[in-house]
Amino acid sequence: FVPATTPRQGASKRPTWWFLCCGSKVVVCSAKPAPSTGGCVLPQAETITDLSIQELGHEARTQFLGYLGDQPCIAAEITADITLPAPFCLQSLRSLHGELRDDLFAIAARAVQLVAWDRNHQFCSRCGTSMVQSPNERTKRCPSCQLRQYPQLSPAVIMLIYKGDQVLLARAPRFRPGMYSVLAGFVEPGESLEETVIREVREEVGVEIKNIQYFGSQPWPFPKSLMIGFIAEYASGSITPDPVEIEAAQWFHKSDLPPVPGELSIARKLIDWFVQA
């Protein structure tokens, strides 16, 4: 996949991958797909009207995403009350993990975020004037006061804390019953990522850490986060869960873990790394 904001000059006509988004849901074809496409397929057509979806026409707001191979990819917003004829249906982005090919899933996650950005920045937040989107970069400009709005991400750290063969896992009240995960939290203005890791661990479970190491990152489009993963070693202190954010927290041996997040998340990748280390 090659990101782009406009179609290539003189590009040959190829069917477009259409990423039709309604909140965090995406339109897929429910008809049985070809074996090479994964469990689901996305709509393909040269133009948006060729999809034959009533109420969806040329006036739909779109975001050009780029090219997958030589096929263009375009995102468009649809409303919840739109009538989808067979074989189309709306499916949540989370449920599409493992059902869509990995490359299409990644583009769908990008599409959901860019459609939300487009929807939320129709008017200037400073003076209320209608925003104009640049054809050459992913930004909107106010023609009155010249304010620019770029797609925004909320950086968050997520960290695995270990002590020998034990890992510190916690559960928030919103988790499904019995599930535990690693700690996480949003970066505050003026903080480095490492400072956020130290602060969040201290605030959420009351322990001190050392030997902080970068692990990896993951775009997290629920709704617009970038998860930055770290590994750190326990240094001192006893577990004292934050009574508001943390329902329970404790050390678990790597051979005896509770239910943990699914394979979609970087939280699971951190835990799998520790178990296999």
Buried (B, 14 or more C-beta within 10 A) or exposed (E): BEEBBEEEEEEEEEEBBBBBBBBBBBBBBBEEBEEEBBEBBBBBBEEBEEBEBEEBEEEBEBBBBBBBEEEBBBBBBBEEEBEBEEEBBBBEBEEBBBBBBEEBBBBBBBBBBBBBBBEEBEEBEEEEBEBEBBEEEBBBBBEEEEBEBEBEEEBBBBBBBBEEEBBBBBBBEEBEEEBBBBBBBEBEEEBEBBBBBBBBBBEBBBBEBEEBEEBBBBBBBEEBBBBBBBBBEBBEEEBEBBEEBBBBBBBBEBEEBEEBBEEBBBBBBBBEBBEEE
